[in-house]
Amino acid sequence: MLLVQSDGVQRRELTRALRRAGVAVRDVSSIAEVERWPAGDVVVTEAERFTPWWKSVGATHVVVIVDTPEEGASVCERGADAWIEQHAHPDCLVAMVQSFLDADEMRDAV
């Protein structure tokens, strides 16, 4: 999966939590640092960096980190699969990402 998070402290915290849970994650601070498009991956990004384009380049799911539930509803209306509040516990993001990965594995197994 790909995590695009400009806040270095939060990015490291989320990356650690995801890796502890066994999720392979590439983390970057901006789109400019993305070395490989996320074809077949889950993308987690900030609302300011969200664009439906992520799906066009192959992301299977896009989770957006937002400040408010209203912002979350807005990004979902524009094509995000899910949203999570900025200050949610990292385990909430882990559970969400894991549910997408598990669903993809089940789909691929059928």
N, C-alpha and C positions, 0 to 999 in steps of 0.2 A: 504494500500500500504506500501511498504518497501523502506526507503531511507537509502542508505549506503554511508556516506560522512565522510571522515576523518577530514576535516577542521571543527572544532567545531563551529566557528562563522557562516560559510556558512550553516552548517547543521541546526543550530537554526533558521536562517533566512528563509531557505526553508521550514522547518517544520512549522513555524508560518504562512507563506503565505498559505501553503496547508491547515492547520487547519482552518484558517480564511475563506477559501473557502468551508469549510465543508467536506474536504477530511480526512478520518481517516488514520493516518500515524504512522507507527512505525519507529523511527529513531535510527540508530546505527553508530558507527564510523568505525566498521570493520565487516567482515563476522563472526569472532569469537564471536561477540555479538548477532548474530541472534539466537533467542530462538525457533522460529518456521519457517519452510521453507515457502516460499511465494506462496503456492499452491492457485491459483485463484486470486493472487494479481499482481499489477503493481510493478515493481522494478525499482528504479532509483539508479544508481551507477556511480562511477567514472570510467574513462577509464582503470585505472590501476587495477581495481577490476572487470572489465567486463569479463565474460566468457559465452559461450553459455549454460553452465551448468545451469544457472538460469532458463531456459525454461525446462530443464530436471527435475527440482524439482518443477515445476508447475507454474512458473510465466506466467501470461497471456500476458504481454508486458514488454519489457526491454528498458528503456531510459538511455542513457549513457551521462554523463557530460564530455565534451571534451575541449581541449585547442584550437583546430583549426578545420575548416571544413574538412580538409584532414583526420584528426583523426576520425572525425564523419563518413566520408564515409567508412573508414577502419572498424570501429566497426559494421556498418550496413552490410558490406560484410560478417562479421563473425557471423551475426545473431541477432544483436540488432534491435529493431523495429524503434527507432528514436534516435536522439542525440540533445543535447543542449549545447551551448557554456558556458564555466565555469563562465563567468561574465555576462551572460544574466540576465535580471531582473527576480526576482522570479515569477512574474505573468506569464512570458512566460512558465515556467515549470508547473505552476498551470493549464494554459490553455491546455497544451499538455496532462497532466495526466487526466484532466477532460474529454477531448475528447475520450481518451481510455476508461475511466470508463463509459461514456455515451454510447459509441458503444457497450460495453459489456452488459450494461443494456438492450439496444434495442435488441441485439441478444438473450438474455435470455428470453425476453418477447415474442418472436415469437415462 
